[in-house]
Amino acid sequence: MATGTSASDHGTSATVGEKLFYKIGEVSQLTGLPAYVLRFWESELGFLRPQKTRGRQRKYTPKDIEMLLQIKRMRYEQGFTLEGLKRRWHTRAGMQERRPSRDTVEVVRRVKHEVQEMLKVLGNST
């Protein structure tokens, strides 16, 4: 989770989550990545989209910074290519969207059971 995460593990001393938004220079310092790399990744990786002000300045949230740190680890420590990152990120996002939670499955099961009971009652009353 982004809130309160120390960036010291990533070569900086600030704490991510102290502010709601960070400018690109601040994010560069927090992540140890040059601003041009942040802009390049934004252009190449469609899932990385920081908000922008009216003046077109990027506004990164703590969640954006956590995503950048994860991309950095995957890219530089685990050796992912940009194409590999795109495929991996889209696969993970698709799996998260398709997989229902246990609570959802349980609710659907209960509703199905209740509907079957109602159909039995209605079938007996005609």
N, C-alpha and C positions, 0 to 999 in steps of 0.2 A: 504494500500500500504506500502511496506517495507521501501522505502526511507524516511529518516528523522523521522522514528517512534521512539519515546522514549521508552526505555526498563524500565524506572523508575517505570512504572505501574506494572512491573513484578518482582520487587525486586532488580533492578540494577539501576545504574546511567548513564550508557553509552547510546549512541544513535545508533540505528541500521541504517545502510546506509552510515556511514562515510567512509567505506571501501568497496571494491568490494568483498573480500573474508575474511572469518574468520576461524581460526583454532578451533579445537574442544574445547580446553581449554577456548578460548574467548567466544565461543557459550555457554559453560557451565555457565560461569559467567553472560552472558547477559540474559539467560533464567532461571537461578536458578536451572537447572537440572544437576545432575552429569553426567560426560562423559560416564559412563557405561550405563546409561539410554538412552542417545543419540544413542550409538552403538546398544543397544538392540532394540530400536524402529526402527532403520534402518534395522535390520535383520528381524523384525517381520512385519513391514509395508512396503510393496513393493513400495508404492508411494513416500517414503522418500529416496531419493538417492543423497546425496551430491557428488560433483565431488571429484576426488582424484588426487593428484600429482603423479609424477613418483615414488616418494618415498612412495606412498600409504597413505599419510596424507590426511585427509578429508579437503575439502575446502567448507565451507558453504557460500552461498550468502545471502544477506538480505532477499530475498524471502524465502529461506530455513528456516531462523530464524523465519520469520513470520509464516510459516507453523508449526514449532515446538511450537511456542507460542499458536497457535490455537489448536494443538493436546493437549498441556498441559492443556488448559482451558477445552476442551472437556473431557479429561481423569479425571482430578482432581476436577474440579468445577461442571461439568455436570454429572459425574459418568459413562462415557462410558467405556466399556471394550475394550480390544484390538480388539476382533472380531467385536464388535459394531462399532468401529472406521473404521475398514477395510470396512465393509458393507456400512456405511454412506459415506465414502470417495469415494468408487467406484460408488455408486448410484449418488452422486452429480456430479462426473466427467462424468458419462454416460449421465446424463440429460443435462449437458452443451454442450456435443458433439452433441447430437441429436436435440436440440432446435435451429432452425434457427433464426437469428436476424430479426427484423422488416424490416431492409433495404434489406436483402436477399429476404424476402417474396415479398416485393414491386418490386424488380428488376425482379423476376420470373414472377410476374403478368403482368408487362409491356411487357416483352419479349413474353409471351404467347399471349397477345393481338396483338402485332405486327405480330407475325407469323400467327395468324388467319386472320388478314387484308391482309397479303401477299397471303395467300391461296385463299381468296376471289378474289383478283385481278387476280391471275393466273388462277382461275377457269373461270372467265369472259373472258379471252383473248383466250381461246382455242375453 
